């Protein structure tokens, strides 16, 4: 049976990851050498080579500074979705700040590509009830922030946990991250961090094993 893979990329720069926050605070981001345009173009060219389409969850801060990159992603037929604006973990923000961060990113992206933004992924998979409420109010159609990997305590939690895709609200679809699980062990198989940590042979083996078991 043919399997469907939902391929996505979080578009942010190297200095914006949470593990570097103490050294590279948002106040000095503008001083850092940006590598996001060159590396995103490499991804786009590779996708073109194999005629594959993907979703790009773009940070509002990036879109604001590189609007031509957004237009390039869009012109090549890929979906652009929101990754929030400032890449701050959502449970570190107030309810109002969460709403404004998501709203700001959505408006920036829509103004650049002249198309509605319907998808969202939280920075560091920090999904919360405030995030879900904001997405529903702002008219998003789907979220892809829930990461059911229990070993990373940084990830957000939700009250509803189901296998596969599921509706977290009446009109809001949840597309969770992929986690390889056995009876006694689990490993995440999404995210650049895990991809860089695992030997490629292990990552490939886990991904193939996961796809053999899952039908989407």
C-alpha positions in Angstrom: 0.0 0.0 0.0 1.3 3.5 -0.9 2.1 5.7 2.0 1.8 9.5 2.2 4.6 11.4 3.8 3.9 15.0 5.0 7.2 16.7 4.5 7.8 20.0 6.3 10.7 22.4 7.2 10.9 25.0 10.0 12.5 28.1 8.5 14.6 29.8 11.2 18.3 30.8 11.5 21.0 29.0 13.3 21.2 31.6 16.1 17.5 31.3 16.9 17.4 27.8 18.4 16.5 27.5 22.1 19.8 25.8 23.1 21.7 29.0 22.0 19.3 31.5 23.7 21.7 32.4 26.5 24.4 33.4 24.0 22.2 34.8 21.2 19.3 36.7 22.7 16.7 38.2 20.3 18.2 41.6 20.9 21.4 40.7 19.1 20.0 38.6 16.3 20.3 41.4 13.8 24.1 41.3 14.3 24.4 37.6 13.5 25.4 36.2 10.1 22.3 34.9 8.5 22.5 31.5 6.6 18.8 30.9 6.1 18.4 32.1 2.5 21.3 30.0 1.1 20.3 26.9 2.9 16.6 27.2 2.1 17.4 27.6 -1.6 19.4 24.4 -1.4 16.3 22.6 0.1 14.1 24.1 -2.6 16.4 23.0 -5.4 16.5 19.4 -3.9 12.7 19.3 -3.8 12.5 20.5 -7.4 14.9 17.8 -8.4 12.5 15.1 -7.1 9.3 16.9 -7.9 8.3 17.0 -4.2 6.1 19.6 -2.5 6.4 20.5 1.2 5.2 22.9 3.9 7.6 25.6 5.2 6.8 26.8 8.7 8.4 30.2 8.6 9.3 32.4 11.5 7.8 35.8 11.2 11.1 37.4 12.1 12.7 35.7 9.1 9.9 36.6 6.7 10.0 40.2 7.7 13.7 40.4 6.7 13.7 38.1 3.7 10.4 38.6 1.9 11.9 37.6 -1.4 12.7 34.2 0.1 9.0 33.8 1.0 8.0 34.7 -2.5 10.5 32.1 -3.9 9.1 29.3 -1.7 5.6 30.3 -2.7 6.4 30.6 -6.4 7.8 27.1 -6.4 4.5 25.7 -5.3 5.1 25.0 -1.7 2.9 25.8 1.2 3.9 28.6 3.6 2.7 28.3 7.2 3.5 30.1 10.4 6.2 29.2 13.0 5.2 32.2 15.1 7.2 35.5 15.1 9.9 35.5 17.7 10.7 31.8 18.4 9.9 32.1 22.1 8.6 29.0 23.9 4.9 29.7 24.2 4.5 28.7 27.8 7.0 31.4 28.7 4.6 34.0 27.3 1.3 35.4 28.6 -2.0 34.4 26.9 -2.0 37.9 25.3 1.6 37.6 24.1 0.9 34.2 22.6 -2.0 35.6 20.6 -0.1 38.6 19.4 3.0 36.6 18.4 0.9 34.2 16.2 -1.2 37.1 14.8 1.8 39.1 13.9 3.5 36.2 12.1 0.3 35.4 10.2 -0.2 39.0 9.0 3.4 39.3 7.9 3.3 36.1 5.8 -0.1 36.9 4.3 1.0 40.4 3.3 4.0 39.0 1.5 2.4 36.1 -0.5 -1.1 37.5 -0.7 -2.6 34.2 0.5 -4.2 33.0 3.7 -2.0 31.3 6.2 -3.8 28.3 7.6 -1.1 26.2 9.3 1.0 26.7 12.4 3.8 25.0 14.3 4.9 26.2 17.7 8.6 27.0 18.4 10.1 24.0 20.2 6.7 22.2 19.8 5.4 24.3 22.8 1.7 23.7 22.2 -0.6 25.0 25.0 -4.3 25.7 25.5 -3.5 29.4 24.9 -2.0 28.5 21.5 -5.0 26.4 20.5 -7.4 29.2 21.5 -5.4 31.7 19.5 -5.3 29.5 16.4 -9.0 28.9 16.6 -9.7 32.6 17.0 -7.4 33.6 14.1 -8.9 31.2 11.7 -6.1 28.6 11.3 -7.2 25.3 9.8 -4.5 23.0 11.3 -1.7 22.9 13.9 1.4 20.7 13.8 2.9 21.4 17.2 2.1 18.3 19.2 5.2 16.1 19.7 4.3 12.9 21.7 7.9 12.2 22.7 7.9 11.9 26.5 11.7 12.1 27.0 11.9 15.8 26.1 10.3 17.9 28.9 10.5 21.1 26.9 7.7 20.1 24.6 4.1 21.3 25.3 1.2 19.1 26.4 -2.4 18.8 25.4 -5.4 17.3 27.1 -6.4 15.2 24.0 -4.0 12.5 22.8 -4.9 10.3 19.8 -3.1 8.3 17.2 -2.6 9.8 13.7 -4.3 13.1 12.7 -7.1 14.3 14.8 -9.3 17.3 15.4 -8.2 19.1 18.5 -11.1 21.5 18.1 -14.1 21.3 15.9 -12.4 23.1 13.0 -8.7 22.7 13.9 -6.9 19.6 12.7 -3.8 18.4 14.7 -1.0 16.9 12.7 1.4 15.4 15.4 5.1 14.7 15.0 6.4 11.2 14.3 7.8 9.1 17.2 9.1 5.6 16.7 7.8 3.5 19.7 8.3 0.0 20.9 6.8 -1.6 24.0 9.6 -0.2 26.2 11.3 2.5 24.2 10.7 5.5 22.0 12.7 7.8 19.8 11.7 11.0 17.9 12.3 10.8 14.2 11.5 14.5 13.4 13.3 17.7 13.9 16.8 18.8 12.8 18.2 18.2 16.3 17.5 14.5 16.2 18.5 14.2 12.6 21.9 15.6 13.5 22.3 13.6 16.7 21.5 10.1 15.2 23.8 8.3 12.9 22.2 8.5 9.5 21.9 4.7 9.3 19.9 4.7 12.5 17.7 7.5 11.4 16.9 5.8 8.1 16.2 2.5 9.8 13.8 4.2 12.3 12.0 6.1 9.6 11.5 3.0 7.4 10.3 1.0 10.4 7.8 3.7 11.3 6.5 4.0 7.8 5.9 0.2 7.7 3.6 0.4 10.7 1.8 3.7 9.9 -0.9 4.2 7.4 -2.0 7.9 6.9 
